[in-house]
């Protein structure tokens, strides 16, 4: 009998330093890029995911912002508001606030606004529609073409329990 073993590279699970922004954010700037990556990790925290997956979720904003001035303004102004609030409460920009609960409190303060809602909404697909993270979550991908999950282990995701 053959035994299947799935090997996930340790680097895929290890979180990179929190301020890692990855690619250049030529239009938005490095500070906005780092803030968006930190924000992505704080909104959808998965300690098992490396920052590169969060970077992949927010990196498209830079190209979009180069074509859409309104998006660039929304993101830049939103990060500026978040940084101002962080400076007022903690004396430092949002990305430098040390603890997750403190950063989450800042995010809750801006949650009703268009900036937060836009980023949160886009992150849902930016993170969870990335096939590279599916294996890390135990998701095997689409199953309809294989007859569905009912007879294929629909309840075998042991990390949820």
N, C-alpha and C positions, 0 to 999 in steps of 0.2 A: 504494500500500500504506500502510496506517495503522500507525503505531508507537505502542504503548501505553507510557506512562511513569507510574510510580507515584511520587507525591510524598508524602514523609512530612515533616510540619512539624518544623523543627529543634528546637523546644521539646519535642517528644515524645521525642526521643532524648537531649537534654541532661539530665544529672543535676542535680537541685536541690541546694542545700546539704544536707549529710548530716543535720542535726538538724531539718529541716523535718518537722513532724508533720501538717500539713494541718488536718483538721477538729478541732474540740474533742473531747477525750476527757472528757466530763462525768462519767462514772461511774468510769473508771479513773484519770483525771488526766493532765495533760500530760506529766509525766515518764515514766509508764508507756507512754503513747502514743508518745513519741519513741523510747523504748527498743525497743518492738516494731517500729517502722519501721526503725530501724537494724539490728535483729536480722534482719528480713526481707531487707534488702539484703545482709547478711553471709552468710546461709544460702544465698540464691539470688542471687549477684552478677551483675548484668547492667549494665555501665557505660552501655549504650545506653538503659536505661530510666530515665525520670524518677521521682522519689520518689512522684509522685502514684499510680503503679501499685502501689507497695508500701503506700501509705496505704490505697488501696482494698481491699487484701487483708487488712489488720488492723483497719480501721475497724469492721467488724461486731462485733468483740469488745466494743466499748463498749456497744452495745445489748443484746447477750447478757448481759454482766456485770451490767446493771441488773436482769435477771430471774433470774440464776443466781448466787447468792452463792458457790457453790463455784468457778465459773469466775473470778469477780472475785478470790477469794483465791488461786487457782492462778497467775493472771497477775501480780497484785501481789506475791505472795511470790516468784515466780520472778524478776521484775525486781529485787526487793530482794536476792535471793541473788546475782544477776549483778552488781549494783552493789557489793555487799560484797566479792565476789571481785576485781572491778576496782579497788576502793579499796585492797584489801590488796596487790595486785600493782603497781598503777600510780598510786595516790594520787588517783584520780578516778573518777566514775561511768562505767559502760560506754559510754554515748553519747559521752563526751569522750575516750575512749582513741583516740589519734591514728591508729594504723595498722590496716589490715585484718588482717594476720597476728596482731597482738596481740589483737584482738577475737575472731578465730576461735579462738585458743588458749583464751580465756575460755569461748566457746561449747562447745568440746570438753570442757571440764571439767564442764559441766552437761548435756551431751548425753544421758547415760543417764536423766536425770530426766523426770518426767511433764510438767513445764513445757515443756522443749525439744521433747519428742516431740509434744506437742499443737500447739505453734506450727508446727513444721516440717511436720507432717501437714496442717494446714489451709492452709498457704502453697502447697502444691503445687496445690491447686485455686484458691485465692484469686488466685494470680498467673497460672497457665497456663490457667485456664478463663475468663480475661477476654478477650473478643473484641477489645477495644481493643489488646491487645499482640500478637495473632496476626500482623498485617501487619508489625509491627516485627521479628518472628522469621522472616518469610517463609512462615508457615503460611497456607494459603488457606482453611482451615476444612474442614468436613465434605465428603466427596467421594462417599460411597456413593450418594447420590441422583443423581449425575452419572456413574455408571458406575465409580467407584473411581479410584485414582491410577495404575494400571498404564499406562493410555493417556493420562494427563493430566500427565505430568512428575513422577512420584514421586521422581525423583532430581535435581530442579532447585534444591534448596536449597544454594546455593553457599557460604553462610556457615559450613557445618559442616566444610568441607575446609580 
